[in-house]
Amino acid sequence: MTERNGREAWPPELTELLRKVDKLRRSGRHTEALSRMRQLTETYPRQVRVLLEMGLTLGIWGSAPAEALPWYERALELAPGHASAQLHRALSLARLGRHAEAVADFNALEAGSFRKALVLHMKRAESLEVLCRHAEAERDWTLALAEEPGNPWLLHQRASVRARLGRLEEAVRDITDSLAASAREGEPVDAELLRDRGVLRARLGDTAGARADFEAGLAALREGDPPGLADDLRNRLQELA
């Protein structure tokens, strides 16, 4: 089979074969999907998409990032800079705790004008936080918010890192905006967010505001909230007494 740009031409039959594998994965038949993928990698060892799909079958559908990593590496050897392979290698590295390597991959993706900017900024921010590179993480949460303005979860993440940087007033504003955004979306009040804002207000010396948040948090508790949250809120109220 002839090659184009260092890659083998795409065999038409592969499209349907991979579609069948994906159907197996989505129906929960992981063992059968993995068996078929192994056969495909033996038959088409230089098809980048096949190598990538093998990695996805192991890493995403099989929750085995360590086993998936070599397949992403093989794909990148055949197609250096392949965006999907590089993204999933970065995600696997992060899941394995190899955050510095993950950040390097995310940086390379950004330099190549990766189209999924929201995913890149979110995941790089998470790795940067683990590495205690909080100023860079704050930058990425801000960039993620530029992609999805007003996202309550993103606002909470930026608030957390801003608190670590000592930017308490900005962190309070982010949590306030997060609570408002959730309310606009019809979501119930998040007791954890109220607790976190109360903690920040207490650190700022706003005792009345902190007390109001802790009391509102207790009133907002619902089934499924983290164990111990109610006790934490009560203890914090007692500390303010």
C-alpha positions as CSV (number, residue, x, y, z in Angstrom):
1,M,0.0,0.0,0.0
2,T,1.4,3.4,-0.9
3,E,2.2,6.0,1.7
4,R,1.3,9.6,1.8
5,N,3.2,12.0,4.0
6,G,4.8,9.1,5.9
7,R,1.5,7.4,6.6
8,E,-0.2,4.5,4.8
9,A,-3.3,5.2,2.8
10,W,-6.6,4.5,4.6
11,P,-8.1,1.1,3.8
12,P,-11.8,1.6,3.1
13,E,-12.8,-1.5,5.1
14,L,-11.3,0.0,8.3
15,T,-14.0,2.6,8.7
16,E,-16.7,-0.1,9.3
17,L,-14.4,-2.3,11.4
18,L,-13.7,0.6,13.8
19,R,-17.4,1.5,13.9
20,K,-18.1,-2.0,15.1
21,V,-15.5,-1.7,17.8
22,D,-17.0,1.6,18.9
23,K,-20.4,0.0,19.1
24,L,-19.0,-2.8,21.3
25,R,-17.3,-0.3,23.6
26,R,-20.5,1.8,24.0
27,S,-22.6,-1.3,24.8
28,G,-20.2,-2.3,27.6
29,R,-18.6,-5.2,25.8
30,H,-15.1,-4.1,26.6
31,T,-13.4,-7.5,26.4
32,E,-14.7,-8.2,22.9
33,A,-13.8,-4.6,21.8
34,L,-10.3,-5.0,23.1
35,S,-9.9,-8.4,21.3
36,R,-11.0,-6.9,18.0
37,M,-8.7,-3.9,18.5
38,R,-5.7,-6.2,19.1
39,Q,-6.4,-8.0,15.8
40,L,-6.6,-4.6,14.0
41,T,-3.3,-3.4,15.4
42,E,-1.7,-6.6,14.1
43,T,-3.3,-6.3,10.7
44,Y,-2.7,-2.5,10.4
45,P,0.3,-1.7,12.5
46,R,1.1,1.5,10.7
47,Q,-2.4,3.0,10.8
48,V,-2.3,6.0,13.2
49,R,-6.0,5.9,13.8
50,V,-5.9,2.2,14.7
51,L,-3.1,2.8,17.2
52,L,-5.0,5.7,18.7
53,E,-8.2,3.7,19.0
54,M,-6.3,1.0,20.7
55,G,-5.1,3.5,23.2
56,L,-8.6,4.9,23.7
57,T,-10.0,1.4,24.2
58,L,-7.5,0.8,27.0
59,G,-7.3,4.2,28.5
60,I,-10.8,5.6,28.2
61,W,-13.1,2.6,28.0
62,G,-10.8,0.3,30.0
63,S,-9.5,2.8,32.6
64,A,-6.0,1.6,32.1
65,P,-3.9,4.7,31.3
66,A,-0.5,2.9,31.8
67,E,-1.5,0.3,29.2
68,A,-2.8,3.0,26.8
69,L,0.3,5.2,26.9
70,P,2.5,3.0,24.6
71,W,-0.1,3.1,21.9
72,Y,-0.3,6.8,21.9
73,E,3.5,6.8,21.8
74,R,3.4,4.5,18.7
75,A,0.9,6.8,17.0
76,L,3.1,9.8,17.7
77,E,6.1,8.0,16.3
78,L,4.3,7.6,13.0
79,A,2.6,11.0,13.1
80,P,4.6,13.5,15.2
81,G,2.4,16.3,16.5
82,H,-0.9,14.3,15.9
83,A,-3.3,16.3,18.1
84,S,-5.6,13.6,19.4
85,A,-2.7,11.3,20.2
86,Q,-0.9,14.1,22.0
87,L,-3.9,15.1,23.9
88,H,-4.7,11.6,25.1
89,R,-1.0,11.0,26.0
90,A,-1.1,14.1,28.1
91,L,-4.4,13.0,29.8
92,S,-2.9,9.6,30.5
93,L,0.3,11.1,31.9
94,A,-1.8,13.3,34.2
95,R,-3.8,10.3,35.4
96,L,-0.6,8.5,36.2
97,G,0.7,11.4,38.2
98,R,3.3,12.5,35.6
99,H,2.1,16.0,35.6
100,A,5.3,17.8,34.4
101,E,5.3,15.6,31.3
102,A,1.5,16.2,30.8
103,V,2.0,20.0,31.0
104,A,4.8,19.7,28.3
105,D,2.3,17.9,26.0
106,F,-0.4,20.5,26.7
107,N,2.1,23.3,25.9
108,A,3.0,21.6,22.6
109,L,-0.7,21.3,21.8
110,E,-1.2,25.0,22.5
111,A,1.7,25.9,20.3
112,G,0.1,23.9,17.5
113,S,-3.2,25.9,17.8
114,F,-5.1,23.0,19.2
115,R,-8.8,23.5,18.6
116,K,-10.2,22.2,21.9
117,A,-8.9,25.1,23.9
118,L,-11.4,24.6,26.8
119,V,-10.2,21.0,27.4
120,L,-6.5,22.0,27.1
121,H,-6.8,24.9,29.6
122,M,-8.9,22.9,32.1
123,K,-6.6,19.9,32.1
124,R,-3.4,21.8,32.1
125,A,-4.7,23.9,35.0
126,E,-5.3,20.7,37.0
127,S,-1.8,19.5,36.4
128,L,-0.3,22.9,37.2
129,E,-2.1,22.9,40.5
130,V,-0.7,19.5,41.5
131,L,2.8,20.9,40.6
132,C,2.0,24.0,42.9
133,R,2.4,26.3,39.9
134,H,-0.7,28.2,41.1
135,A,-0.1,31.5,39.1
136,E,0.0,29.5,35.9
137,A,-3.0,27.5,36.9
138,E,-5.0,30.7,37.6
139,R,-4.1,31.9,34.1
140,D,-5.5,28.7,32.6
141,W,-8.7,28.8,34.6
142,T,-9.1,32.3,33.3
143,L,-8.5,31.2,29.7
144,A,-11.0,28.4,30.2
145,L,-13.6,30.9,31.4
146,A,-12.9,33.0,28.3
147,E,-14.0,29.9,26.3
148,E,-17.1,29.3,28.5
149,P,-18.0,32.5,30.4
150,G,-19.9,32.2,33.6
151,N,-19.4,28.4,34.0
152,P,-20.1,27.8,37.7
153,W,-17.6,25.0,38.0
154,L,-14.8,26.9,36.3
155,L,-15.4,29.9,38.5
156,H,-15.2,27.7,41.6
157,Q,-11.9,26.2,40.4
158,R,-10.4,29.7,39.8
159,A,-11.6,30.8,43.2
160,S,-9.8,27.9,44.8
161,V,-6.5,28.7,43.2
162,R,-6.9,32.5,43.7
163,A,-7.4,31.7,47.4
164,R,-4.1,29.8,47.4
165,L,-2.4,32.8,45.8
166,G,-3.8,35.1,48.6
167,R,-6.2,36.9,46.2
168,L,-9.1,36.4,48.6
169,E,-11.4,39.2,47.5
170,E,-11.2,38.0,43.9
171,A,-11.8,34.4,45.1
172,V,-14.9,35.6,47.0
173,R,-16.2,37.3,43.8
174,D,-15.7,34.2,41.8
175,I,-17.7,32.1,44.2
176,T,-20.4,34.7,44.3
177,D,-20.5,34.6,40.5
178,S,-20.6,30.9,40.6
179,L,-23.6,30.8,43.0
180,A,-25.4,33.4,40.8
181,A,-24.7,31.4,37.7
182,S,-26.0,28.2,39.2
183,A,-29.2,30.0,40.4
184,R,-29.8,31.3,36.8
185,E,-29.5,27.7,35.6
186,G,-32.1,26.6,38.1
187,E,-29.6,24.6,40.1
188,P,-30.1,24.2,43.9
189,V,-27.8,26.2,46.2
190,D,-24.5,24.5,46.7
191,A,-23.7,24.2,50.4
192,E,-20.0,23.6,49.7
193,L,-19.7,26.8,47.8
194,L,-21.3,28.7,50.6
195,R,-18.9,27.0,53.1
196,D,-15.9,27.9,50.9
197,R,-17.0,31.6,50.6
198,G,-17.6,31.7,54.3
199,V,-14.1,30.5,55.0
200,L,-12.7,33.2,52.7
201,R,-14.9,35.9,54.3
202,A,-13.7,34.8,57.7
203,R,-10.0,35.1,56.5
204,L,-10.9,38.7,55.3
205,G,-12.3,39.6,58.7
206,D,-15.9,39.7,57.5
207,T,-17.3,37.7,60.4
208,A,-21.0,38.6,59.7
209,G,-20.6,37.5,56.1
210,A,-18.9,34.3,57.1
211,R,-21.7,33.5,59.6
212,A,-24.4,34.2,57.0
213,D,-22.7,31.8,54.6
214,F,-22.3,29.0,57.1
215,E,-25.9,29.3,58.2
216,A,-27.1,29.4,54.6
217,G,-24.9,26.4,53.9
218,L,-26.6,24.4,56.7
219,A,-30.0,25.4,55.4
220,A,-29.0,24.3,51.8
221,L,-27.8,20.8,52.8
222,R,-29.3,18.1,50.6
223,E,-28.9,14.4,50.1
224,G,-25.7,13.5,48.3
225,D,-23.6,16.3,49.9
226,P,-20.2,15.2,51.2
227,P,-20.1,13.4,54.5
228,G,-19.0,15.7,57.3
229,L,-20.1,18.9,55.5
230,A,-22.8,19.6,58.1
231,D,-20.5,19.1,61.0
232,D,-17.9,21.3,59.3
233,L,-20.4,24.1,58.9
234,R,-21.5,23.8,62.5
235,N,-17.9,23.8,63.8
236,R,-17.1,26.9,61.8
237,L,-20.2,28.7,63.2
238,Q,-19.0,27.8,66.7
239,E,-15.6,29.2,66.0
240,L,-17.2,32.5,65.1
241,A,-19.2,32.7,68.3
